């Protein structure tokens, strides 16, 4: 499916959930946005995402800067709790949401888990939206939104890329990859469950966040885990 068709599908999916006649909330200082995240990859599941609306001066992550320990916890281990807790108590944050479930590769259903998620989030005028989730079948890959604009009306769609958090060497070996890659990904990795080595593959010194180079096929990960271009679409609709 083309990226353009995927964008249109994601927008249509998001709009399906918009209640007729809804435009403002009882509290005039807040608006509600409906956010739909759709996986574009056939080989990368995602960890439970964290999303937040916040003041324009707050940055959850920035390409070219070092990842915070909380963002690194998502990128390395798929652990969203540290970032959720940090943002929940941070000045300038309007609302933070822990989605609470992983997202499967495109077109794959695993039990109750699917390849998209839709949720509502509140924002004040001038707020930005940030979003972080791990590319599970990588060492320390993640994707998300970095303080993007919220639409004044209607819908806005964002194509998001894969990023490398700069915290682990990309060995692509099963023992260095979180085990849910086997449970949610396209294939089971040899040896799973075999834990997830962090210390032995940690980068020294830490590297800056950069665009992910993709799967190189040097270890247990293969072309089934690879992606080309954007890894997901995020559609934001003002209710």
N, C-alpha and C positions, 0 to 999 in steps of 0.2 A: 504494500500500500504506500502511495506517495506521501511525502511530508505534508503537502498541501491538503490532500484528502484527509489525513490524520488530524490536521488542525481543525478542519471543518467538522469532522466527527466529534472531536473533543468539545468544540463550542456547542454543537447541537446537543451533546450529552449534558453539558452543564445547564443549558437553557431549559432542558426538560424538567429540571428540578426547581425552576423559578416559579413561585406561587403567583397566580394571576392577581394583578392589582397591587403587589407589594412594591413599595418604593422607599419608604422611610420607616425608622423605628420610633417608638414612643419617645425615646430620649434623643432630642434633635442634635446633640453633639456627637452622636455615634452613628455610623452606617454599618450595614452588614454586607459582607461579600461572600459569594459562593465560589469555592475554589475546587477545580477538578484537576487532578494529576493523572496523566495517562502515560504509561510506559511505552516507548517506541522500540525498545530492543527485544529481540527474541531470545537472548541468552543472559540477560542481567536482571535478577530480582533485586528489589530494594528493601532496605531495612525500614522499620517504622519511622516515618518522617516526623520532623518537628517544624511547625510553621509559627510565625509571629508577625504581628503588626506593631510598628514602633516608630518613634521619632526619627526624622531624616538623618540625624547625626549619629545614630547607633548603627554599627556595622557588625553583622554576625560573622561574615567572612569576606575576604577580598583577594582576588587573584593578584599574585605578586607580593602578598604579605604572608607572614607565618600564620598557620592555623592555630586557633586557641586550643587548649586541652579538651574543651567540651566538643568542639567540632571534630577534633582528632578522634575522640572516643566514638563518634559515629563512623568516621571514615575507616578506622582500623578495626573496630569490634562491632559496629552496628548498634552501639549503646546510646540511645537517645536521652536517657534520664539526666545525665549531667547538664546537657544543653537546655533541656526543658526547665530544670531547677534554676539554672543561672538566669534564664530569661524571665522566668516567673517572678523573680524578685528584683529585676533590673529596672532602674529609672528610665522612663520614656517608653516602656513597653505597654501597649494597650491590651493585647491579649496574646497568649501563647497556647498552642494546641499540640498535644502529643497524639498523633493519629492512632497509635496503639496496635497497629498490625502491619505486617510486611506487604509488599506489592509484588506480584508475580511477573515473569516475562510476558511479553505481548502475546495475547491469545491463549494463555495457559491458566487453568484453574487448579488450585491445590486446596481441596476441602472448601473452606469459606473464603479463601484468599483469591483475589482476582488481580487483573493488571491495571486497575485504576482505583482511585478513591476520590470521593467528593465530601467536602466539609464546609461549614460556615464559620466565618471569623469576623469579629468586630474591629472597627478602626475609627480613629478620630480624623478630622480634616488635616491633610498634610502628611498623614502616616505613610510609611513604606511597608512593603511585604517582603519577608525573607522566609526561606524554606531550605531544609537540609535533609538529605537521606543518603545512605551508603549504597554504592554499587557493590552488592554482596560478593559477587564472584571476581573480586580484585583484592589486592593487598590493602590499599588505603585509598581507593577511589570513592568519590562521592559526587553528587550533583545537587543543584538547588538554585535558588534565587537570591541575589545579593541586593537587598534594599531597592526593589523595583517600584515603579509608580503604580498606584491603584487607579482604576478608571473612574472618572467623574460620573459617567453614566454608561450603560451598556456593558460590553464585554471587551476584554483584552486577552490576547493569547501570547504566551512566551515559549519559545523553543529553548531548551536548556541543554548545556553540554556536560560532558564528564570532566571532573577535575581530579588531580592528584594532590593529596594533602601534604605530601612531603615528609611523612613520618616513618614510612617503611620502604625498604628496597622491594622492587616489584619482582619477586622470585617466581610468582605464579605457581608455587608448590602447594599441594593440598594441606600440608601441616602448617602452612602460614596463612591459610584462608579459612574464614569462619565456616563452620560446618553447615549452616543453612544454605550455603551454595549448592550442596548436594540435594537437600530436601526441596528447595524451591527452584533450582536452576534446571537447565535442560538435560543434564546428565549427572550421575553420581560419580564423585571423585574417588579414586582408589585410596583405600585406607580410612575413609570417613566412617564413623566419627573419630577424628584424631586430634581434636583440640584446635588451638590457634596460637602458634608461636608469635609473640610480639617482640620480646627483648632481643632475640637473636637476629631479627631482620630490621631492627630500628635503624633509621638513618642518623648518622653522626657526622657533622652537625645536622640539625633539622633543616629541611629545605622549605622554600616558599611554595605556596599554592600555585599550581600551574595547570594548564590544560592537559588532560590525561592522554598519554600516547597510545592507549588502547592495548589489547591483548597481543603479546608478541609471540606466543606459542613456545616459550622457553621452558615451561614446566608442565604442570598437569592441566592447566587451562588451555583450551584450544579454540578453533575458529567458531565453534558453537557459542562461545562466550563473547565473541567480538561484536563490535558495533561500528557503524560508520555515520558520522554526522551527529546531529542532536540525539540525545538519549531519552528525552521525554518532552511532553507538552504540558504546560500549566495554563489553564484557562481561568480567568478571574471575572466574575459577573457581579456587578453592583445590583443588589436587590432593592 
